[in-house]
């Protein structure tokens, strides 16, 4: 299985990089996982609604350019469906069973994802009703993907 995580912005925090690298290393036993960083659109702190839409649209175009047409796209969005770790594992396993060998998770920038990206997504996934920094979300997602493969394989992992 090939899993891509498309994310907006560059990861600068060393402690997050170390955590992500650890889980990526562990995941090599289960799947090929790559992280694709899309540059975030430079914008002032305070934006009008129209300017926010423009920023999200530009970032969205960059995201869409990295998605393979055959990929099953899961957009991380607060309005997405919340799942347990077991439900995420079951979803990944079902996708693999029914021939979806390419899964793309998309993490938006600080303003979220464009409407175009949400339309391209096959499903939305929410980790919480709370908002998390998108850099931290990478670590949380990679850990949950690792946990999912442990669950799929029936291997022990802390609860």
ZALUM-821958 format. One record per residue (C-alpha): y, z, x; residue number from 0. Coordinates in steps of 0.5 Angstrom, whole numbers, plus 500, padded with zeros to 3 digits. Each point is the difference from the previous one (the first is absolute). Example, Ala and Ser with C-alpha at 12.3 -4.5 7.8 and 13.67 -1.06 7.14 Angstrom:
<sites>
<y: 491, z: 516, x: 525, nr: 0>
<y: 507, z: 498, x: 502, nr: 1>
</sites>
This chain:
<sites>
<y: 500, z: 500, x: 500, nr: 0>
<y: 507, z: 498, x: 502, nr: 1>
<y: 506, z: 505, x: 498, nr: 2>
<y: 507, z: 499, x: 502, nr: 3>
<y: 505, z: 505, x: 499, nr: 4>
<y: 507, z: 496, x: 499, nr: 5>
<y: 506, z: 505, x: 501, nr: 6>
<y: 507, z: 499, x: 500, nr: 7>
<y: 504, z: 503, x: 507, nr: 8>
<y: 498, z: 502, x: 507, nr: 9>
<y: 496, z: 507, x: 501, nr: 10>
<y: 504, z: 504, x: 505, nr: 11>
<y: 497, z: 507, x: 499, nr: 12>
<y: 495, z: 501, x: 505, nr: 13>
<y: 496, z: 506, x: 496, nr: 14>
<y: 499, z: 495, x: 495, nr: 15>
<y: 498, z: 494, x: 505, nr: 16>
<y: 495, z: 505, x: 503, nr: 17>
<y: 497, z: 502, x: 493, nr: 18>
<y: 500, z: 492, x: 498, nr: 19>
<y: 496, z: 498, x: 506, nr: 20>
<y: 495, z: 506, x: 499, nr: 21>
<y: 498, z: 497, x: 493, nr: 22>
<y: 500, z: 493, x: 502, nr: 23>
<y: 496, z: 501, x: 506, nr: 24>
<y: 495, z: 504, x: 495, nr: 25>
<y: 500, z: 494, x: 495, nr: 26>
<y: 498, z: 495, x: 505, nr: 27>
<y: 492, z: 502, x: 498, nr: 28>
<y: 502, z: 498, x: 493, nr: 29>
<y: 505, z: 495, x: 500, nr: 30>
<y: 505, z: 495, x: 504, nr: 31>
<y: 507, z: 504, x: 498, nr: 32>
<y: 506, z: 497, x: 502, nr: 33>
<y: 507, z: 502, x: 499, nr: 34>
<y: 506, z: 495, x: 499, nr: 35>
<y: 507, z: 502, x: 501, nr: 36>
<y: 505, z: 497, x: 496, nr: 37>
<y: 507, z: 501, x: 503, nr: 38>
<y: 505, z: 503, x: 495, nr: 39>
<y: 506, z: 497, x: 497, nr: 40>
<y: 506, z: 503, x: 504, nr: 41>
<y: 505, z: 503, x: 494, nr: 42>
<y: 505, z: 505, x: 499, nr: 43>
<y: 498, z: 507, x: 498, nr: 44>
<y: 504, z: 499, x: 493, nr: 45>
<y: 498, z: 494, x: 496, nr: 46>
<y: 501, z: 497, x: 494, nr: 47>
<y: 494, z: 498, x: 495, nr: 48>
<y: 501, z: 493, x: 502, nr: 49>
<y: 500, z: 501, x: 507, nr: 50>
<y: 494, z: 505, x: 499, nr: 51>
<y: 496, z: 494, x: 497, nr: 52>
<y: 502, z: 495, x: 505, nr: 53>
<y: 498, z: 505, x: 506, nr: 54>
<y: 493, z: 501, x: 496, nr: 55>
<y: 500, z: 492, x: 499, nr: 56>
<y: 501, z: 499, x: 507, nr: 57>
<y: 494, z: 505, x: 502, nr: 58>
<y: 496, z: 497, x: 495, nr: 59>
<y: 500, z: 493, x: 502, nr: 60>
<y: 498, z: 503, x: 507, nr: 61>
<y: 494, z: 504, x: 497, nr: 62>
<y: 498, z: 494, x: 496, nr: 63>
<y: 500, z: 495, x: 506, nr: 64>
<y: 495, z: 505, x: 503, nr: 65>
<y: 495, z: 500, x: 494, nr: 66>
<y: 494, z: 495, x: 500, nr: 67>
<y: 499, z: 497, x: 494, nr: 68>
<y: 493, z: 502, x: 499, nr: 69>
<y: 502, z: 508, x: 501, nr: 70>
<y: 499, z: 505, x: 495, nr: 71>
<y: 507, z: 503, x: 500, nr: 72>
<y: 501, z: 508, x: 499, nr: 73>
<y: 507, z: 502, x: 500, nr: 74>
<y: 502, z: 507, x: 501, nr: 75>
<y: 505, z: 502, x: 495, nr: 76>
<y: 502, z: 506, x: 496, nr: 77>
<y: 499, z: 497, x: 493, nr: 78>
<y: 493, z: 498, x: 503, nr: 79>
<y: 493, z: 503, x: 497, nr: 80>
<y: 498, z: 506, x: 504, nr: 81>
<y: 493, z: 501, x: 502, nr: 82>
<y: 496, z: 505, x: 503, nr: 83>
<y: 497, z: 499, x: 507, nr: 84>
<y: 493, z: 498, x: 497, nr: 85>
<y: 504, z: 495, x: 495, nr: 86>
<y: 503, z: 497, x: 506, nr: 87>
<y: 493, z: 500, x: 503, nr: 88>
<y: 497, z: 497, x: 494, nr: 89>
<y: 505, z: 494, x: 499, nr: 90>
<y: 500, z: 498, x: 508, nr: 91>
<y: 492, z: 500, x: 499, nr: 92>
<y: 501, z: 496, x: 494, nr: 93>
<y: 504, z: 495, x: 503, nr: 94>
<y: 496, z: 499, x: 506, nr: 95>
<y: 494, z: 499, x: 495, nr: 96>
<y: 503, z: 495, x: 496, nr: 97>
<y: 502, z: 496, x: 506, nr: 98>
<y: 507, z: 502, x: 501, nr: 99>
<y: 500, z: 501, x: 508, nr: 100>
<y: 507, z: 500, x: 501, nr: 101>
<y: 504, z: 506, x: 497, nr: 102>
<y: 508, z: 501, x: 501, nr: 103>
<y: 503, z: 506, x: 499, nr: 104>
<y: 508, z: 499, x: 500, nr: 105>
<y: 505, z: 506, x: 501, nr: 106>
<y: 507, z: 498, x: 499, nr: 107>
<y: 506, z: 502, x: 503, nr: 108>
<y: 505, z: 506, x: 498, nr: 109>
<y: 502, z: 496, x: 494, nr: 110>
<y: 493, z: 499, x: 498, nr: 111>
<y: 497, z: 493, x: 499, nr: 112>
<y: 503, z: 494, x: 497, nr: 113>
<y: 498, z: 497, x: 493, nr: 114>
<y: 497, z: 494, x: 503, nr: 115>
<y: 495, z: 504, x: 504, nr: 116>
<y: 498, z: 505, x: 494, nr: 117>
<y: 498, z: 493, x: 496, nr: 118>
<y: 496, z: 498, x: 506, nr: 119>
<y: 496, z: 506, x: 500, nr: 120>
<y: 494, z: 501, x: 497, nr: 121>
<y: 501, z: 507, x: 499, nr: 122>
<y: 505, z: 506, x: 501, nr: 123>
<y: 497, z: 506, x: 503, nr: 124>
<y: 504, z: 507, x: 500, nr: 125>
<y: 499, z: 506, x: 505, nr: 126>
<y: 505, z: 504, x: 496, nr: 127>
<y: 505, z: 501, x: 495, nr: 128>
<y: 504, z: 502, x: 506, nr: 129>
<y: 504, z: 496, x: 505, nr: 130>
<y: 497, z: 500, x: 507, nr: 131>
<y: 503, z: 496, x: 506, nr: 132>
<y: 497, z: 494, x: 501, nr: 133>
<y: 499, z: 501, x: 508, nr: 134>
<y: 496, z: 506, x: 497, nr: 135>
<y: 496, z: 496, x: 495, nr: 136>
<y: 497, z: 496, x: 505, nr: 137>
<y: 496, z: 506, x: 503, nr: 138>
<y: 498, z: 503, x: 493, nr: 139>
<y: 498, z: 493, x: 498, nr: 140>
<y: 496, z: 499, x: 507, nr: 141>
<y: 497, z: 506, x: 499, nr: 142>
<y: 498, z: 499, x: 493, nr: 143>
<y: 497, z: 493, x: 502, nr: 144>
<y: 495, z: 504, x: 505, nr: 145>
<y: 498, z: 505, x: 495, nr: 146>
<y: 498, z: 495, x: 495, nr: 147>
<y: 496, z: 496, x: 505, nr: 148>
<y: 497, z: 507, x: 501, nr: 149>
<y: 499, z: 501, x: 493, nr: 150>
<y: 497, z: 493, x: 499, nr: 151>
<y: 495, z: 501, x: 506, nr: 152>
<y: 498, z: 507, x: 497, nr: 153>
<y: 502, z: 503, x: 507, nr: 154>
<y: 503, z: 507, x: 500, nr: 155>
<y: 507, z: 501, x: 500, nr: 156>
<y: 505, z: 507, x: 499, nr: 157>
<y: 502, z: 501, x: 492, nr: 158>
</sites>
